[in-house]
Amino acid sequence: MTMKPLLAHFGSLRTALVLMGLLGAAVLTSPTLPWLAPVVGAMALNLGAALFVHARLRRQLPLLVAHLALLALVVLAAAGRLAALDGRFELTEGVPFDGRLIDGQAGPWHRDRLHRLAFRHEGFEIDYAPGRQRGPTRNTVTWTGGDGRPQSAVIGDHRPLLLEGYRIYTSPNKGFAPVLRWTPAQGEMLLGAVHLPSYPMHELRQSNEWHLPDGRALWVMLETDETLIDPKAPGAFRLPRTHRLVVRLGDERIELVPGAEVALAGGRLHYEGLSTWMGYRITGDPTLPWLLAASLLAALSLAWHYVLKFRAPRPLPVFAKEALDG
């Protein structure tokens, strides 16, 4: 096979489709540089071969720009995966974000700026239709702007908070958070919240563990006699009006109401009260504005190409030429 047929084969649409499939597989399975770089490089060579073989692409500016924009989309998508962050975290009401994630996946080119996201979860409202159909989440958050002034916003599952290049959304996960204070016989006091399983999804499993500084696990369970969200009527997420907290440490079992304190082995436990927690999704991709620009450029170039194509004069049919000549 000579050089030109080989280039024509490599620069064909069929090869481009195969490479697009490989790129999709690489992004979904392992979005890291060793996998993406060869595929993106092969796609660039594919376009270069197509431009070399097909003179029409070089002569028609709209087609050339469209193909270059498509190549830019591929490169930006790969670069975005390498520089992106996807993660999740939870915040107790009134507590600022400390930059730590429960889990997350960051590309090797990601520049970590999570420690600069000092915003606070100030509470949320969620309405429920009959059948416990969840409505939009309205979560108020506050932070200090770059000018030193306090800022606030209401975010939700589809309305993000934009900070430091990150997009922060609420998630369907939220629930109750008993706030506890542990004063050991010796050592420093510990104040923290226990995030109970998401409510109302895990309504019948409202228990979790809280680990003390000495390594022991304090088991806590929320009990209430109220029906907080009636499945047969409209409702809203709310704290119970009355409740008790069941606490177990070793063989000791006690029940606490807000403000109560009890002596346990090794220290004293004070139940501050019941709060809420909200789960968040965080994403960061610096290439998103460029991806939008490349997409618009590709679409406009193709539109330009087809406008020129349909406006160009078409040759007359043979019978029309004969009629004019006659």
Buried (B, 14 or more C-beta within 10 A) or exposed (E): EEEEEEBBEBBBEEBBEEBBEBBEEBBEEEBBBEBBEEBBEBBBBBBBBBBBBBEEBEEBEBBBBBBBBBBBBBBBBBBBBBBBBBBBBBBBBBBBBEEEBEEBEBBEBBEEBBEEBEBBBBBBBBBBEEEBEBBEBBBBBBBEEEEEEEBEBBBBBEBBBEBEEBBBBBBEBBBBBBBBBBBBEEEEEBEBBBBBBBBBEEBEEBBBEBEBEEEBEBBBBBEBEEEBBEEEEEBEBEEBEEBBBBBBBEEEEBEBEBEBEBEBEBBBBBBBBBBBBBBBBBBBBBBBEBBEBBBEBBEBBBEBBEEEEEEEEEEEEEEEEEEEEE
